[in-house]
Amino acid sequence: MLLQDKVVIVSGIGPGLGQELAVLAAREGAAAVVLAARTQANLDAVEADILALGRAGDAGGESAH
């Protein structure tokens, strides 16, 4: 696992590259993936993708405007 025990911060979460990077980080064993997005809907979509990998943890957050 390439990112085991690492914290990854991905800003600009939306459909596309940001979403793929966040999911890849989780898949590669990141201890935490910190997300930033313009909308709660984008955060929720990426969170669902990460949780679908079977990664349990402190999922949840809010978008800041």
HELIX and SHEET records of a PDB file:
HELIX    1   1 LEU A   17  ARG A   27  1                                  11    
HELIX    2   2 GLN A   40  ALA A   52  1                                  13    
SHEET    1   A 2 VAL A   7  SER A  11  0                                        
SHEET    2   A 2 ALA A  32  ALA A  36  1                                        
END                                                                             
